[in-house]
């Protein structure tokens, strides 16, 4: 028996060797014939003699296109039997014969003869060697010729022919599908490692075709179309495998997947690596969504996962994901899948089952996939909230969202562990300071959705979770961002519902609905920030253009609602004003606001009865109340905190008394500032009227600073750093100073008029400025001073010069006089300025900039009181803006730049402070006069150039590395303003009469 088998094997080997030698000899003869051919018909006959032994050809299809004398040669070629033809085909493509012959076809024939081939001969005698060949060998041979070079030059003829053959083989004739079928059957002569190596090499080649194709190649080889059609064929091959070969492959060891699945997985991984995951998923998602929807409609109970695992037509999805060995490709594909599913109308149940079909098998056996879902997708990525629900349901709860079964104890333990990991990151102050708002919102939603699944007993067993929740909520409530505070209130609400469902904790008025909005849909509408464009800032949350807390926003809205624009009128300084009459005006205003008093007044005026009628004496208390006619009385009333009515009446009249500018104002301004800052409006007003009293206090302080700047600014700056005031009072002080600066900048004042002359002095001026221009015709003499003919009391100077005669004129021309009246000059030197703020800018800014970095008792601007620091920097920026284009702005820019450039401020951990710094830096750039910058550069002053260079480099670093989106936008706007200032400065330098080379420009 064994001897018979050995004899049979020997015979088979001899037959194979004989066939191999015949094939090689035939290929050699054909190559020789091609090289000796003199015309295209000879080449066609040579190709036909080999093709007829490899493929079933219909010779009549191309006989009509060749010369008559070669037809007999073609018809005389021997046609082998089917078994012999199959043997020749196997030997030809599995030996070196095809590689050798393909080199001749792709280089010699393509260059010299292919353009002369008739279309029918090209199809049946040239293309047939590639279209009907072994696809794996064809691909390995063709792809290198996509970038064929000869003598250092790209052979476009060979490349274009190769592109045509690849499109024909892989796309038009479903070559990728045939390739997958070939790999599903491993040859007996090679081991598994060799098989997988071939699969990987071929997958790499077919996915690289779009990148290697030339720019003007066929549209079929463009990345989008090529990947699309390749993906369709690969999915079709997987569906065929599910139908025919699934049972066979399941009997194989799990470590050795079917070759077809290995090829599909490798191809998908390389497609994702090359950036076409979106095209790949555009073909996968519609198919899997349709399958899941049909499955949900056909089944009432979807809780049995084992039944779904064995469902025909669904099993290949998990095998494909198992075959993708590249972890990056799996992650990239998973991200794109979730993002695309979120844009479709996918229910929570459908989303869960889509993830389950794709990932349930690798999630169970691969730790890297479990880490991807429970770590990267929950902590570091940002997905829509619907995707977050699918992720939690699939990876943490591991059950469908519509199941009525209780969560397994093991899964519940996983939920508790993951919740604690989420809370450990969510509760850190560094995360609140550095993470983008979108990521904070996403992690907050993950924490909230996880907490909704827990019970009170879980928190009793785990003490760390409760501590982390309280820590995270408290640090978010301190944030000036409304969105961040809303995150804290949402977590506090869901936590309170878990601990005590009957007593929910509402920290935010907006969180009153039963269902919490974890998407934070108002986030985009309430994004706080300031963008500066075209020299002006875009104001977002308040009229001051800087992000504030929610309370500040409410105050601003109420303030804007009731604010009446004040008309600035010039008052006669000699007019005598009785301050007591101001109280009558105030009381009359109050009466006009009371409808009941209006009715009483109308009744009293229209009554025909005598005015001597009896009346109720109990109303005399109102008439006997003291009217405040002097500021000293107002100060005394404000200091009596136990007299709430007196404090309220003092606040009512304080602003009008101050704006009347009485003689006592400079002497009492210091005491009045301290009293107004320290008075507690909430203690002296009824509930609900605190905002009105607060508004009156702020208006009085603004009026005090405007009417007596020097007497008010010193005490108010001392109070800013005083340990005896709280954070709300410091913020109020800075708001008041900002409002006062803006009001002063809009007030008129007289000033000495500056003569218009160049700020950059040159040596080109050869005559005094007061002489007229020396421009004139040739021969004109210089100007000479002459005595005036007017009255000796008229202070005038006259000048004259001789002009040459015109052509044809005999008489010499008379002297022409030019004179300038000194009196008129003196009158013109006085002008009205629209800005009264610059003279007081230093008093506003310099004291406030001192001591910001010192930590005292109750004062820590760089740490806990960062909101006050942001407000302070914002106030300084507004002061620079109010003194724009004035000399004071140039003088104050340097100390402010020194303050901003300190590392404690420019690299502050809170984005709120960094945004304030960007705002102030932009205000400096807008306030500086380009001529001043040019003069400083010409004179060699390095301080201003160094400061402006710091603004540019720091804004660039913020735009490149800051995680806060608003900081990025403001940094880009700051860079734009910086470039505009640089342009104007360069123009100022060019406008000088002579170009001066300056150092360090």
MIRODREN-934209 format. One line per 5 residues: their letters; for each residue x negated, y negated, z negated of C-alpha. Coordinates in steps of 0.25 Angstrom, whole numbers, plus 5000, padded with zeros to 4 digits. Each point is the difference from the previous one (the first is absolute). Layout:
N
A) X,Y,Z  ...
END
This chain:
1001
XXXXX) 5000,5000,5000  4989,4990,4996  4992,5004,5012  5012,4997,5009  5002,4986,4994
XXXXX) 4985,4997,5001  5000,5004,5015  5013,4991,5002  4993,4988,4994  4988,5002,5008
XXXXX) 5008,5001,5013  5007,4987,4996  4987,4993,4997  4994,5004,5013  5013,4995,5007
XXXXX) 4999,4987,4993  4985,4998,5003  5003,5004,5015  5011,4989,5000  4992,4990,4993
XXXXX) 4989,5002,5010  5009,4999,5012  5006,4987,4994  4987,4994,4998  4995,5004,5014
XXXXX) 5013,4994,5006  4999,4987,4993  4985,4999,5005  5004,5003,5014  5011,4989,5000
XXXXX) 4991,4990,4994  4990,5002,5011  5011,4999,5010  5004,4987,4994  4986,4995,5001
XXXXX) 4998,5004,5014  5014,4995,5005  5000,4989,5011  5015,4997,5000  5011,5001,4990
XXXXX) 5006,5012,5006  4988,5008,4997  5001,4996,4985  5015,5004,5000  4997,5013,5006
XXXXX) 4989,5003,4989  5010,4996,4989  5011,5008,5005  4991,5013,5001  4998,4999,4984
XXXXX) 5014,4994,4997  5007,5012,5007  4993,5010,4990  5004,4992,4988  5014,4994,5002
XXXXX) 5013,5005,5008  4999,4990,5012  5009,4996,5011  4990,4998,5012  5011,4994,5009
XXXXX) 5002,4988,4991  4987,4994,5005  4996,5007,5013  5007,4989,5008  4990,4990,4995
XXXXX) 4987,5007,5004  4994,5002,5014  5005,5012,5008  4986,5007,5001  5000,5001,4985
XXXXX) 5014,5006,4998  4995,5014,5004  4989,4999,4990  5010,4996,4989  5010,5011,5004
XXXXX) 4989,5011,5001  4996,4998,4985  5004,5012,4992  5011,4999,4990  4998,5009,4988
XXXXX) 5010,5008,4992  5006,4993,4987  4992,5008,4990  4987,4997,5007  5004,4986,5001
XXXXX) 5003,4999,4985  4986,5006,4998  4993,4990,5008  5008,4989,4993  4996,5005,4987
XXXXX) 4985,5001,5003  5000,4987,5008  5005,4991,4989  4993,5008,4988  4986,5000,5006
XXXXX) 4991,4989,5005  5006,5001,5014  5011,4990,4998  4990,4990,4993  4991,5001,5012
XXXXX) 5010,4999,5010  5007,4989,4993  4988,4991,5000  4999,5002,5016  5015,4996,5001
XXXXX) 4999,4988,4991  4987,4994,5005  4997,5005,5014  5014,5003,5006  5006,4988,4993
XXXXX) 4989,4990,5005  4999,5005,5014  5012,5007,5005  5012,4998,4991  5005,4987,5007
XXXXX) 5000,5008,5013  5009,5011,4994  5014,5001,5005  5010,4999,4989  5005,5014,5001
XXXXX) 4986,5005,5000  4996,4992,4988  5012,5005,4992  4998,5015,5004  4985,5002,5002
XXXXX) 4994,4989,4991  5010,4997,4988  5004,5015,4999  4986,5003,4993  5004,4990,4988
XXXXX) 5015,5001,5000  5001,5015,5000  4988,5003,4992  4997,5003,4985  5004,4986,4994
XXXXX) 4990,5001,4989  4988,5002,5010  5006,4990,5009  5001,4989,4989  4986,5003,4995
XXXXX) 4995,4998,5014  5008,4988,5005  4999,4991,4988  4985,4997,5000  5001,4996,5015
XXXXX) 5009,4988,4995  4987,4992,4998  4991,5006,5010  4988,4992,5003  4990,5003,5011
XXXXX) 4987,4992,5001  5004,4991,4989  5013,4996,5007  5015,5004,4997  5005,5008,5012
XXXXX) 5014,4995,5001  5004,5009,5011  4997,5012,4991  5006,4994,4988  5013,4996,5007
XXXXX) 5001,5014,5006  4998,5006,4986  5011,4991,4994  5010,5005,5011  4997,5014,4997
XXXXX) 5002,4999,4985  5013,4992,5002  5004,5011,5009  4996,5012,4991  5003,4995,4986
XXXXX) 5013,4991,5003  5007,5003,5013  4998,5016,4999  5001,5001,4984  4986,5003,4998
XXXXX) 5000,4997,4985  5011,5010,4998  4993,5011,5008  4987,4997,4992  5008,5002,4987
XXXXX) 5005,5013,5005  4986,5004,5004  4995,4998,4986  5012,5008,4994  4993,5013,5004
XXXXX) 4986,5001,4996  4991,5008,5009  4994,5013,4994  4986,4997,5004  4999,4988,4990
XXXXX) 5001,4998,4985  5009,4990,4993  4989,4990,4998  4997,4999,5014  5015,4999,5004
XXXXX) 5002,4989,4990  4987,4993,5005  5006,5000,5015  5013,4995,4995  4994,4988,4993
XXXXX) 4991,4997,5012  5012,5001,5010  5009,4991,4991  4989,4990,4999  4998,4999,5015
XXXXX) 5015,4999,5003  5003,4989,4990  4988,4992,5005  5005,4999,5014  5006,4986,4999
XXXXX) 4988,4995,4993  4991,5005,5011  5008,4996,5012  4996,4988,5008  5008,4987,4998
XXXXX) 5007,5001,5014  5004,5015,4998  5014,5005,5002  5011,4996,4990  5002,5014,4996
XXXXX) 4986,5000,4994  5003,4987,4992  5000,5003,4985  5015,4998,4997  5005,5009,5012
XXXXX) 4989,5010,4999  5002,5002,4985  5015,5000,5002  5001,5011,5010  4989,5008,4993
XXXXX) 5008,5000,4987  5013,5005,5007  4992,5012,5006  4994,5003,4986  5014,4999,4993
XXXXX) 5005,5009,5011  4989,5010,4997  5003,5000,4985  5015,5003,5003  4996,5012,5009
XXXXX) 4991,5005,4989  5011,4998,4990  5010,5008,5008  4990,5011,5005  4988,5002,4992
XXXXX) 5004,4995,4986  5002,5014,4994  4986,5005,5006  4993,4988,4994  5006,5002,4986
XXXXX) 4994,5014,4999  4986,4993,5002  4992,4995,4988  5004,4986,4996  4986,4996,5002
XXXXX) 5000,5003,5015  5011,4992,5007  5004,5004,5014  4991,4994,5010  5012,4992,5006
XXXXX) 5003,4993,4987  4985,4997,4998  4999,4994,5013  5013,4991,4998  4995,4996,4986
XXXXX) 4986,4996,5005  5006,4992,5012  5010,4993,4991  4988,4996,4990  4992,4995,5011
XXXXX) 5012,4992,5006  5001,4993,4986  4985,4998,4999  5001,4993,5014  5011,4990,4995
XXXXX) 5012,5006,5007  5007,5005,4988  5012,4991,5003  5002,5006,5014  4998,5014,4994
XXXXX) 5011,4998,4990  5009,4993,5010  5002,5014,5006  5000,5008,4987  5010,4991,4992
XXXXX) 5012,5001,5009  4999,5015,5001  4999,5003,4985  5010,4989,4996  5010,5007,5010
XXXXX) 4997,5014,4994  5002,4995,4986  5013,4993,5003  5005,5013,5007  4996,5008,4988
XXXXX) 5007,4991,4990  5013,5000,5008  5000,5016,5001  4997,5003,4986  5007,4996,4987
XXXXX) 4989,5005,4990  4986,4995,5003  4994,5003,4987  4995,5014,5005  4986,4996,5005
XXXXX) 4996,5015,5003  5012,5001,5010  4996,4987,5008  4985,5005,5000  5005,5012,5009
XXXXX) 5009,4992,5009  4996,5002,5014  4995,4987,5007  4996,4993,4987  4988,5009,4996
XXXXX) 4990,4995,5010  4999,4986,4993  4994,5004,4987  4990,5009,5008  4996,4988,5009
XXXXX) 4997,4992,4987  4992,5012,4994  4992,5000,5013  4996,4986,4999  4987,5001,4992
XXXXX) 4996,4985,5000  5005,4994,4988  4999,4986,5005  5009,5004,5012  5010,5006,4991
XXXXX) 5000,4987,4991  5001,4991,5013  5011,5008,5006  5008,5000,4987  4999,4985,4998
XXXXX) 5005,4998,5014  5011,5010,4998  5005,4993,4988  4999,4986,5006  5008,5005,5013
XXXXX) 5010,5007,4992  5003,4988,4992  5004,4992,5012  5011,5011,5004  5013,5002,4993
XXXXX) 4995,5012,4992  5007,5004,4987  4993,5004,4988  5004,5015,5002  4995,5000,5014
XXXXX) 4987,4993,4996  4997,5010,4989  5002,5012,5010  4992,4994,5011  4988,4999,4990
XXXXX) 5003,5014,4995  5000,5006,5013  4986,4994,5004  4993,5001,4987  5006,5010,4990
XXXXX) 4990,5011,5004  4987,4991,4999  5005,4993,4988  5001,5013,4992  4986,5005,5004
XXXXX) 4992,4988,5002  4996,4991,4989  4995,4989,5009  5015,4998,5006  5006,5000,4986
XXXXX) 4990,4989,4996  5004,4993,5013  5014,4999,4996  4999,4998,4985  4988,4991,5000
XXXXX) 4997,4993,5013  5015,4998,5004  5005,4995,4986  4988,4992,4996  4992,4995,5011
XXXXX) 5010,4999,5012  5012,4992,5003  5012,5006,5006  5015,4995,5001  5008,5004,4988
XXXXX) 5008,5011,5007  4986,5007,5003  4997,4999,4986  5012,5007,4996  4997,5011,5010
XXXXX) 4986,5001,4994  5004,5001,4986  5011,5010,5003  4991,5009,5009  4987,5000,4992
XXXXX) 5004,4997,4985  5015,5005,4999  4998,5011,5010  5015,5002,5003  5010,4994,5009
XXXXX) 5006,4987,4996  5014,5005,5001  4998,5012,4991  5008,5002,4988  4990,5009,4993
XXXXX) 4992,4995,4989  4985,4997,5002  4991,5011,4997  4992,4999,4987  4987,5000,5008
XXXXX) 5005,4990,5010  5005,4991,4988  4986,5001,4994  4994,4996,5013  5009,4988,5000
XXXXX) 4996,4996,4986  4985,5001,5004  5002,4992,5013  5008,4989,4993  4989,4999,4989
XXXXX) 4989,4999,5011  5009,4989,5007  5002,4992,4987  4985,5001,4997  4997,4992,5013
XXXXX) 5013,4991,5000  4997,4995,4986  4986,4995,5002  4999,4985,5000  4989,5001,5011
XXXXX) 5010,5007,5009  5010,4989,4998  4989,4989,5003  4993,5007,5012  5010,5009,5007
XXXXX) 5008,4994,5012  5015,4997,4996  5005,5011,5010  4992,5010,4993  5004,4996,4987
XXXXX) 5015,5000,5004  4997,5014,5006  4994,5006,4987  5011,4993,4992  5010,5007,5008
XXXXX) 4993,5014,4998  4999,4998,4985  5015,4996,5000  5005,5011,5008  4992,5010,4992
XXXXX) 5005,4994,4987  5014,5002,5005  4998,5015,5000  4995,5000,4986  5007,5002,4986
XXXXX) 4999,4994,4987  4994,5013,4994  4988,4998,5010  4996,4987,4995  5001,5005,4985
XXXXX) 4990,5011,5004  4991,4991,5007  4996,4987,4993  4990,4995,5010  5011,4998,5010
XXXXX) 5008,4990,4992  4988,4992,4996  4996,4999,5015  5014,4995,5004  5000,4989,4989
XXXXX) 4985,4996,5004  5004,4999,5015  5013,4993,4998  4993,4990,4991  4989,4996,5009
XXXXX) 5010,4998,5012  5009,4991,4992  4988,4991,4998  4998,4999,5015  5005,4987,5007
XXXXX) 5005,5008,5012  5015,5002,4999  4999,5014,5008  4989,5005,4990  5010,4996,4988
XXXXX) 5011,5007,5007  4992,5013,5001  4998,4999,4985  5015,4998,4998  5004,5011,5009
XXXXX) 4991,5010,4992  5005,4995,4987  5014,5002,5004  4998,5014,5005  4992,5004,4988
XXXXX) 5011,4994,4991  5010,5008,5007  4992,5013,4998  4998,4997,4985  5014,4994,4997
XXXXX) 5010,5001,5012  5010,4992,4993  4992,4988,4997  4992,4996,5013  4989,4989,4998
XXXXX) 5002,4989,5011  4987,4991,5000  5004,4994,5013  5014,4994,5004  4999,5006,5014
XXXXX) 4999,5015,4994  5014,5001,4996  5005,5010,5010  5001,5015,4997  4990,5004,5011
XXXXX) 4987,4994,4999  4994,4995,5014  4987,5006,5000  4997,4994,5014  4999,4986,4994
XXXXX) 5007,4995,5012  4999,4986,4995  4985,5001,5000  4998,4994,5014  5009,4988,4997
XXXXX) 4994,4997,4987  4985,5001,5004  4993,4989,4993  4989,4992,5007  4995,4988,5007
XXXXX) 4995,4999,5014  4993,4988,5005  5001,4997,5015  4997,4988,5009  4995,4992,4988
XXXXX) 5013,5002,4992  5004,5011,4990  5013,5009,5002  5007,5000,4987  5007,5013,4996
XXXXX) 5006,5001,4986  5000,4986,4995  4999,4986,5005  4985,5000,4995  4996,5010,5009
XXXXX) 4994,5010,4990  5005,5013,4994  5007,4999,4987  5007,5009,4990  5015,5003,5001
XXXXX) 5003,4990,4989  4992,4989,5008  5008,5003,5012  5013,4999,4993  4996,4986,4994
XXXXX) 4995,4996,5014  5014,5004,5006  5007,4993,4989  4991,4988,5001  5002,4999,5015
XXXXX) 5015,5001,4999  5002,4988,4991  4988,4992,5004  5004,4986,5006  4990,4994,5009
XXXXX) 4994,4987,4993  4999,4988,5009  4987,4992,4997  5003,4985,4999  4991,4989,4997
XXXXX) 5004,4993,4987  4998,4986,4997  4990,5000,4988  5005,4987,4995  5014,5006,4998
XXXXX) 5005,5001,4986  5006,5014,4996  5007,5003,4988  4997,5015,4997  5013,5001,4991
XXXXX) 5008,4999,5013  4994,5012,5005  5007,5008,4990  5013,4994,5004  4997,5005,5014
XXXXX) 4997,5014,4995  5012,5001,4992  5009,4995,5012  4993,5010,5009  5004,5011,4990
XXXXX) 5014,4994,5000  5001,5001,5015  4996,5015,4999  5011,5003,4990  5014,5001,5006
XXXXX) 5007,4999,4987  4993,4986,4997  5004,4996,5014  5015,5002,4997  4999,4993,4986
XXXXX) 4993,4988,5007  5011,5000,5011  5011,5000,4989  4994,4989,4992  4998,4991,5012
XXXXX) 5014,5002,5005  5007,5000,4987  5009,4988,4998  5000,5001,4985  4993,4991,4991
XXXXX) 4985,5003,4997  5003,4998,4985  5008,5013,5000  4995,5009,4988  4989,5011,5004
XXXXX) 4994,5012,4993  4988,4995,4991  4993,5014,5001  4995,4996,5014  4992,4989,4993
XXXXX) 4988,5010,4998  4997,5000,5015  5000,4984,5000  4991,5000,4988  4989,5009,5007
XXXXX) 4987,4993,5001  4996,4996,5015  4986,5002,5003  4994,4986,5005  4985,5003,4998
XXXXX) 4991,5011,5002  4996,5000,4986  5014,5004,4996  4999,5011,5011  4988,5006,4994
XXXXX) 5006,5000,4986  5012,5007,5005  4993,5011,5007  4991,5003,4988  5013,5002,4992
XXXXX) 5002,5015,5004  5012,5001,4990  5008,4990,5007  5004,5007,5013  5009,4989,5004
XXXXX) 4989,4989,4999  4990,5008,5008  5010,5002,5011  5004,4986,5000  4985,4996,5000
XXXXX) 4997,5009,5012  5012,4994,5007  4994,4986,5000  4985,5003,5000  4997,5000,5015
XXXXX) 5008,4987,5002  4993,4993,4989  4986,5004,5005  5003,4996,5014  5004,4986,4995
XXXXX) 4985,4999,4996  5002,4992,4987  4988,4993,4994  4999,5011,4989  4998,5011,5010
XXXXX) 4984,5000,5000  4999,5000,4985  5011,5011,4998  4997,5009,5012  4990,5009,4993
XXXXX) 5010,5003,4988  5012,5002,5010  4992,5010,5009  4997,5009,4988  5015,4999,4995
XXXXX) 5006,5003,5013  4991,5012,5002  5002,5006,4986  5015,4998,4999  5008,5012,5001
XXXXX) 5012,4998,5009  5006,5014,4997  5002,4996,4985  5007,4987,5003  5010,5004,5011
XXXXX) 5012,5009,5002  4998,5013,5006  5000,4999,5015  4995,4986,5000  4986,5003,4998
XXXXX) 4996,4998,5014  5006,4986,5001  4993,4995,4987  4987,5006,5006  5002,4993,5013
XXXXX) 5002,4987,4992  4987,5002,4992  4992,5003,5013  5005,4988,5007  4997,4991,4988
XXXXX) 4985,5005,5000  4999,4998,5015  5005,4986,4998  4990,4998,4989  4988,5004,5008
XXXXX) 5004,4992,5012  5002,4987,4992  4989,5002,4990  4990,5010,5006  4988,4996,4992
XXXXX) 5007,5000,4987  5007,5013,5003  4990,5009,5007  4990,5001,4988  5009,5005,4990
XXXXX) 5007,5010,5010  4987,5006,5004  4996,5002,4986  5014,5007,4998  4997,5009,5011
XXXXX) 4989,5007,4993  5006,4998,4986  5002,5013,4992  5013,4993,4995  5008,5002,5013
XXXXX) 5005,5013,5006  4999,5005,5015  5013,4994,5004  4996,4986,4995  4987,5001,5008
XXXXX) 5007,5004,5012  5010,4988,4998  4988,4991,4998  4994,5004,5013  5013,4999,5008
XXXXX) 5002,4986,4994  4986,4996,5004  5003,5005,5014  5013,4993,5002  4993,4987,4994
XXXXX) 4989,5001,5010  5010,5002,5012  5008,4988,4995  4988,4991,4999  4995,5004,5014
XXXXX) 5014,4995,5006  4999,4986,4993  4996,4987,5006  4989,4992,4995  4991,4988,5006
XXXXX) 4985,5002,5002  4988,4994,5007  5001,5003,5015  4987,5007,5005  4994,4995,5013
XXXXX) 5001,5010,5011  4985,5004,5002  4993,5013,5002  4997,5008,4988  4987,5005,5006
XXXXX) 4990,4989,5001  4990,5000,5012  4989,4991,5004  5007,4996,5013  5006,4988,4994
XXXXX) 4992,4987,5004  5009,4989,4996  5009,4997,4988  5014,5006,4999  5007,4986,5000
XXXXX) 4995,4996,5013  5008,5003,5013  4995,5010,5010  4988,4997,5008  5006,5007,5012
XXXXX) 5001,4990,5012  4995,4998,5015  4985,4999,5003  4994,4987,4996  5009,4997,4988
XXXXX) 4993,4994,4988  5001,5004,4985  5011,4994,4991  4997,4988,4992  5007,4994,4988
XXXXX) 5005,4986,5002  5007,4990,4991  5015,5000,4999  5009,4989,5005  5011,5003,4990
XXXXX) 5001,4994,4986  4987,5002,4991  5009,5007,4990  5004,5011,5011  4990,5011,4997
XXXXX) 4997,5005,5014  4988,5004,5008  4999,4998,5015  4991,5006,5010  4997,4997,5015
XXXXX) 4992,5005,5012  4997,4996,5014  5005,5009,5011  4994,5001,5014  5007,4993,5012
XXXXX) 5009,5009,5009  4996,5003,5014  5004,4988,5009  5001,4991,4988  4991,4987,5000
XXXXX) 5004,4994,4986  4994,5007,4988  5010,5007,4991  5004,4994,4987  4998,5006,4987
XXXXX) 5010,5010,4995  5003,4999,4985  5003,5012,4990  5003,4997,4986  5005,5007,4988
XXXXX) 5008,4994,4988  4995,5005,4987  5013,4997,4993  5007,5009,5010  4989,5011,4997
XXXXX) 5003,4999,4985  5015,5001,5002  4998,5013,5009  4991,5006,4990  5012,5003,4991
XXXXX) 5009,5012,5004  5011,5009,4994  4995,5014,4997  5011,5011,4999  4992,5008,4990
XXXXX) 4998,4996,4985  4994,5013,4996  4985,4999,5004  4995,4991,4989  5006,5009,4989
XXXXX) 4995,5013,5007  4988,5002,4991  5008,4998,4988  5010,5011,5004  4989,5010,5005
XXXXX) 4987,4999,4992  5005,5002,4986  5009,5011,5004  4988,5007,5007  4992,5000,4987
XXXXX) 5001,5012,4991  5008,5010,5009  4990,5010,4997  4999,4999,4985  5007,5010,4992
XXXXX) 5007,4993,4988  5010,5004,4989  5013,5002,5008  4993,4996,5014  4995,5010,5010
XXXXX) 5001,4995,5014  4991,5010,5006  5007,5012,4993  5014,5000,4994  5005,4986,5005
XXXXX) 4996,5002,5015  5014,4994,5004  4995,4987,4993  4987,5001,5007  5007,5002,5014
XXXXX) 5009,4988,4997  4988,4991,4996  4993,5004,5013  5013,4997,5008  5001,4986,4993
XXXXX) 4986,4997,5003  5003,5004,5015  5012,4991,5000  4992,4988,4994  4990,5002,5012
XXXXX) 5011,5000,5010  5006,4987,4994  4986,4993,5001  4998,5005,5014  4991,4991,5009
XXXXX) 4996,4991,4988  4986,4998,4995  5005,5006,4987  5002,5014,5007  4986,5000,5004
XXXXX) 4995,4997,4986  5009,5011,4994  4998,5011,5010  4987,5004,4995  5003,5003,4985
XXXXX) 5013,5007,5004  4992,5009,5010  4990,5003,4989  5012,5004,4991  5006,5009,5011
XXXXX) 4987,5006,5004  4998,5006,4986  5000,5015,5001  5011,5000,4988  5010,4993,5009
XXXXX) 4997,5003,5014  4999,5015,4997  5011,5000,4990  5007,5014,4998  5014,4993,5002
XXXXX) 5004,4997,5014  5008,4989,4994  4988,4992,4997  4993,5004,5013  5012,4994,5007
XXXXX) 4999,4987,4992  4985,4999,5004  5003,5002,5014  5010,4989,4999  4991,4990,4993
XXXXX) 4989,5003,5010  5009,4997,5012  5004,4987,4993  4986,4996,4999  4997,5003,5015
XXXXX) 5013,4992,5003  4996,4988,4991  4986,4998,5004  4997,4989,5011  4992,5006,5012
XXXXX) 4992,4987,5000  4996,5002,4986  4995,5014,5002  4993,4995,5013  4993,4989,4992
XXXXX) 4996,5010,4989  4994,5009,5010  4992,4989,5007  4995,4995,4986  4995,5014,4997
XXXXX) 5010,5003,4988  5000,5015,4999  5011,5000,4989  5012,4998,5009  4995,5009,5011
XXXXX) 4997,5011,4990  5014,4999,4994  5007,5001,5013  4991,5011,5004  5005,5008,4988
XXXXX) 5014,4997,5003  4998,5006,5014  4992,5013,4995  5010,5002,4988  5012,4999,5009
XXXXX) 4994,5010,5010  4997,5010,4989  5014,4998,4994  5006,5003,5014  4992,5012,5002
XXXXX) 5001,5007,4987  5011,4994,4991  5011,5010,4998  5011,4990,4998  5007,4997,5013
XXXXX) 5003,4985,4997  4986,4998,4996  4996,5005,5014  5010,4990,5007  4995,4988,4991
XXXXX) 4986,5003,5003  5002,5000,5015  5007,4987,4999  4989,4994,4991  4990,5005,5011
XXXXX) 5008,4993,5011  5000,4987,4992  4985,5001,4998  4998,5002,5015  5009,4987,5002
XXXXX) 4991,4992,4990  4987,5005,5007  5006,4996,5013  5003,4986,4995  4987,4998,4994
XXXXX) 4992,5004,5012  5009,4990,5008  4996,4989,4989  4985,5004,5002  5001,4999,5015
XXXXX) 5008,4986,5000  4988,4993,4994  4992,4991,5009  4987,5008,4999  4999,5015,4997
XXXXX) 4992,5002,4987  4994,5014,4997  5004,5004,4986  4995,5011,4991  5009,5011,4996
X) 5012,4997,5009
END
